[in-house]
Amino acid sequence: MVKKSHGFRARTRSLMSKRVRTRGLGSLSTVLIDYEEGDRVNIVIDPGVHKGMPHRRYHGLTGVVTGQRGRGIEVDVKQGKAIKSLIIRPEHLRPSRG
């Protein structure tokens, strides 16, 4: 028998894959956005960038920026009753519209 895979990106075949014509790195404009404390951001994982990638359970959630750590951005996300503090690179964040 084969052992079950428990990796960080396990069972993410469709979630963390890009369509054929969108492969590779994204645009620079997503990286150059300056986030201030209190801004609301959506977590949208970019599979072309592995560094600073949050866990897949946070994909699609909205959080609040609480600070900056080097090139990463601290984001607080509600998960059930708990508030999780994540450090995410800006490639995986988008400003929230609502």
Backbone hydrogen bonds in HBPLUS format (Angstrom, degrees):
<---DONOR---> <-ACCEPTOR-->    atom                        ^
c    i                          cat <-CA-CA->   ^        H-A-AA   ^      H-
h    n   atom  resd res      DA  || num        DHA   H-A  angle D-A-AA Bond
n    s   type  num  typ     dist DA aas  dist angle  dist       angle   num
A0010-ALA N   A0007-GLY O   3.23 MM   3  5.03 161.4  2.27 109.6 107.5     1
A0016-MET N   A0012-THR O   2.92 MM   4  5.49 168.6  1.93 144.5 148.2     2
A0022-THR N   A0019-ARG O   3.12 MM   3  5.50 156.0  2.18 113.6 121.1     3
A0031-VAL N   A0028-LEU O   2.99 MM   3  5.30 129.9  2.24 106.0 119.3     4
A0032-LEU N   A0028-LEU O   3.07 MM   4  6.30 148.8  2.17 155.7 165.2     5
A0039-ASP N   A0036-GLU O   3.20 MM   3  5.76 163.1  2.23 134.1 135.1     6
A0038-GLY N   A0065-VAL O   2.81 MM  27  5.29 175.4  1.81 149.0 149.3     7
A0065-VAL N   A0039-ASP O   2.86 MM  26  5.40 165.3  1.88 159.6 164.5     8
A0096-SER N   A0040-ARG O   2.97 MM  56  5.44 167.3  1.98 138.6 134.5     9
A0041-VAL N   A0063-GLY O   2.91 MM  22  5.46 160.6  1.94 146.5 152.9    10
A0063-GLY N   A0041-VAL O   2.85 MM  22  5.46 160.5  1.89 159.3 165.3    11
A0042-ASN N   A0094-ARG O   2.72 MM  52  5.17 165.1  1.75 160.3 164.1    12
A0094-ARG N   A0042-ASN O   2.96 MM  52  5.17 141.5  2.11 145.5 154.7    13
A0043-ILE N   A0061-LEU O   2.85 MM  18  5.56 166.6  1.87 171.5 175.7    14
A0060-GLY N   A0043-ILE O   2.67 MM  17  5.36 166.4  1.69 167.9 169.2    15
A0044-VAL N   A0092-HIS O   2.94 MM  48  5.21 145.6  2.06 134.6 142.8    16
A0049-VAL N   A0046-ASP O   3.13 MM   3  5.91 171.2  2.14 125.5 128.3    17
A0089-ARG N   A0052-GLY O   3.22 MM  37  4.75 169.5  2.24 124.1 126.1    18
A0058-TYR N   A0055-HIS O   3.11 MM   3  5.94 166.0  2.13 124.6 128.4    19
A0059-HIS N   A0056-ARG O   3.19 MM   3  5.28 164.3  2.22 107.2 112.1    20
A0061-LEU N   A0058-TYR O   3.17 MM   3  5.57 165.9  2.20 132.5 132.3    21
A0064-VAL N   A0076-ASP O   3.01 MM  12  5.29 153.3  2.08 142.6 148.6    22
A0076-ASP N   A0064-VAL O   2.88 MM  12  5.29 165.8  1.91 150.8 151.6    23
A0066-THR N   A0074-GLU O   2.92 MM   8  5.48 164.4  1.94 137.7 142.7    24
A0074-GLU N   A0067-GLY O   2.95 MM   7  5.06 153.1  2.02 120.3 127.7    25
A0069-ARG N   A0072-GLY O   2.89 MM   3  5.12 162.4  1.93 132.7 138.5    26
A0072-GLY N   A0069-ARG O   2.96 MM   3  5.12 145.0  2.08 138.0 132.3    27
A0073-ILE N   A0088-ILE O   2.75 MM  15  5.28 161.3  1.78 138.8 144.3    28
A0088-ILE N   A0073-ILE O   2.94 MM  15  5.28 168.0  1.96 144.9 142.9    29
A0075-VAL N   A0086-LEU O   2.79 MM  11  5.16 159.3  1.83 149.0 155.7    30
A0086-LEU N   A0075-VAL O   2.76 MM  11  5.16 174.9  1.76 156.4 157.3    31
A0077-VAL N   A0084-LYS O   2.79 MM   7  5.17 161.5  1.82 152.9 159.2    32
A0084-LYS N   A0077-VAL O   2.70 MM   7  5.17 161.0  1.74 166.3 161.4    33
A0079-GLN N   A0082-ALA O   2.83 MM   3  5.35 170.0  1.84 155.6 159.0    34
A0082-ALA N   A0079-GLN O   3.24 MM   3  5.35 140.3  2.41 129.9 123.1    35
A0092-HIS N   A0089-ARG O   3.11 MM   3  6.00 165.0  2.13 127.6 131.1    36
A0093-LEU N   A0090-PRO O   3.20 MM   3  5.07 168.2  2.21 107.9 108.7    37
